[in-house]
């Protein structure tokens, strides 16, 4: 695709993002990160900072960095992606809700000097993701259930155990 369409074409960039997703699933985080950094830079230059493909590259890179334990970098990218998706797509779009969920999950991860991350902010975001996904996809959809689990984790981290338990029983 790169030879036929060029490195800055949206289809080429989507292919790079998809390959990086597969690599991260295989545990090849370094290779996935490098590919996504290239895709993000190229996408920003050729498609613009607010293009959906650019925002997807940004979210994907944030997710890979989160998976690799680079939480500060991940948080920064995930916040940028959420801001861009909210501005471009609105708060109820599934891509925006995915960005909300990803940021919530990242904020739950322990950081230097903090054993539990940032559970209060994560709770607020996870509630938004859970509510939005429930409305759009239904209560039993796997993405909705993932957001319910994230919200339960945020509640548990704050010792809100009764509400956490109720969510875990869904």
C-alpha positions as CSV (number, residue, x, y, z in Angstrom):
1,X,0.0,0.0,0.0
2,X,2.8,2.4,0.7
3,X,4.3,1.9,-2.7
4,X,1.0,2.2,-4.5
5,X,-0.7,4.9,-2.4
6,X,2.2,6.7,-0.7
7,X,3.1,6.9,3.0
8,X,0.7,9.8,3.8
9,X,-2.4,8.2,2.4
10,X,-5.2,7.5,4.9
11,X,-5.4,3.9,3.8
12,X,-1.6,3.4,4.2
13,X,-1.8,5.0,7.7
14,X,-4.8,2.8,8.6
15,X,-2.8,-0.3,7.5
16,X,0.2,0.8,9.7
17,X,-2.2,1.3,12.6
18,X,-3.7,-2.1,12.1
19,X,-0.3,-3.8,11.9
20,X,0.8,-2.0,15.1
21,X,-2.3,-3.3,16.8
22,X,-1.4,-6.9,15.8
23,X,2.2,-6.4,16.9
24,X,1.1,-5.1,20.3
25,X,-1.2,-8.1,20.7
26,X,1.8,-10.3,20.1
27,X,3.8,-8.4,22.7
28,X,6.0,-6.6,20.2
29,X,5.4,-3.3,21.9
30,X,8.7,-1.6,20.8
31,X,8.0,-2.4,17.1
32,X,4.3,-1.3,17.5
33,X,5.4,1.9,19.2
34,X,7.8,2.8,16.4
35,X,5.3,2.1,13.7
36,X,2.7,4.2,15.5
37,X,5.0,7.1,16.1
38,X,5.8,7.1,12.4
39,X,2.1,6.8,11.5
40,X,1.1,9.6,13.9
41,X,3.8,12.0,12.6
42,X,3.0,11.3,9.0
43,X,-0.8,11.6,9.7
44,X,-0.4,14.9,11.4
45,X,1.7,16.3,8.5
46,X,-0.5,14.9,5.7
47,X,-4.0,14.8,7.1
48,X,-4.0,17.3,10.0
49,X,-4.0,17.1,13.7
50,X,-7.8,16.6,14.0
51,X,-8.3,14.1,11.2
52,X,-10.0,10.9,12.4
53,X,-7.0,8.8,11.3
54,X,-4.6,11.0,13.2
55,X,-6.7,10.7,16.3
56,X,-6.8,6.9,15.9
57,X,-3.0,6.8,15.6
58,X,-2.8,9.0,18.7
59,X,-5.1,6.8,20.7
60,X,-3.4,3.6,19.5
61,X,0.0,5.0,20.4
62,X,-1.3,6.0,23.8
63,X,-2.7,2.5,24.4
64,X,0.6,0.9,23.4
65,X,2.5,3.2,25.7
66,X,0.1,2.4,28.5
67,X,0.5,-1.3,27.9
68,X,4.3,-0.8,28.0
69,X,4.1,1.1,31.3
70,X,5.0,4.6,29.9
71,X,2.0,6.1,31.7
72,X,2.9,9.8,31.6
73,X,3.4,9.7,27.8
74,X,0.3,7.5,27.4
75,X,-1.8,9.9,29.5
76,X,-0.7,12.9,27.4
77,X,-1.6,11.3,24.1
78,X,-4.8,9.8,25.4
79,X,-5.9,13.2,26.6
80,X,-5.1,14.8,23.3
81,X,-7.0,12.1,21.4
82,X,-10.0,12.5,23.7
83,X,-10.0,16.3,23.2
84,X,-9.8,15.9,19.4
85,X,-12.4,13.2,19.2
86,X,-14.8,15.2,21.5
87,X,-14.4,18.3,19.4
88,X,-14.7,16.5,16.1
89,X,-17.2,13.7,16.9
90,X,-19.1,14.8,20.0
91,X,-19.4,13.2,23.4
92,X,-21.6,10.3,22.4
93,X,-19.8,8.9,19.4
94,X,-18.3,5.4,20.0
95,X,-14.8,6.6,19.1
96,X,-15.0,9.3,21.7
97,X,-16.3,6.8,24.3
98,X,-13.4,4.5,23.4
99,X,-11.0,7.4,24.1
100,X,-12.8,8.1,27.4
101,X,-12.5,4.5,28.4
102,X,-8.8,4.3,27.4
103,X,-7.9,7.4,29.4
104,X,-9.8,6.1,32.5
105,X,-7.9,2.8,32.3
106,X,-4.6,4.6,32.0
107,X,-5.4,6.8,35.0
108,X,-6.0,3.8,37.2
109,X,-2.5,2.5,36.7
110,X,-0.2,3.0,39.7
111,X,2.4,5.8,39.2
112,X,5.5,6.9,41.0
113,X,4.5,8.0,44.4
114,X,0.9,6.8,44.0
115,X,-0.2,3.3,44.7
116,X,-3.5,3.6,43.0
117,X,-3.1,6.1,40.1
118,X,-5.9,8.7,39.9
119,X,-9.0,6.9,40.8
120,X,-11.4,9.8,41.2
121,X,-10.8,11.2,37.7
122,X,-10.8,7.6,36.4
123,X,-14.2,7.1,38.0
124,X,-15.7,10.1,36.4
125,X,-14.4,9.1,33.0
126,X,-15.4,5.4,33.4
127,X,-18.9,6.5,34.4
128,X,-19.1,8.5,31.2
129,X,-17.8,5.6,29.1
130,X,-20.1,3.0,30.8
131,X,-23.2,5.2,30.5
132,X,-22.5,6.1,26.8
133,X,-21.7,2.6,25.8
134,X,-24.7,1.2,27.6
135,X,-27.0,3.7,25.7
136,X,-25.3,3.1,22.4
137,X,-24.5,-0.6,22.5
138,X,-26.6,-2.1,25.3
139,X,-25.7,-3.3,28.7
140,X,-24.3,-6.7,27.6
141,X,-22.0,-5.6,24.8
142,X,-18.4,-6.5,25.5
143,X,-17.3,-2.9,25.3
144,X,-19.9,-1.9,27.8
145,X,-18.8,-4.6,30.1
146,X,-15.2,-3.5,29.8
147,X,-16.3,0.0,30.8
148,X,-18.3,-1.5,33.7
149,X,-15.1,-3.4,34.9
150,X,-13.0,-0.2,34.6
151,X,-15.6,1.7,36.6
152,X,-15.6,-1.1,39.2
153,X,-11.8,-0.9,39.5
154,X,-12.0,2.9,40.0
155,X,-14.6,2.5,42.7
156,X,-12.7,-0.3,44.4
157,X,-9.5,1.8,44.4
158,X,-11.5,4.4,46.4
159,X,-12.9,1.9,48.8
160,X,-16.4,2.3,47.3
161,X,-16.8,-1.4,47.6
162,X,-20.6,-1.8,47.5
163,X,-21.0,0.0,44.2
164,X,-18.0,-1.8,42.8
165,X,-19.5,-5.2,43.8
166,X,-22.8,-4.4,42.1
167,X,-21.0,-3.5,38.8
168,X,-18.9,-6.7,39.0
169,X,-22.1,-8.7,39.2
170,X,-23.4,-7.4,35.9
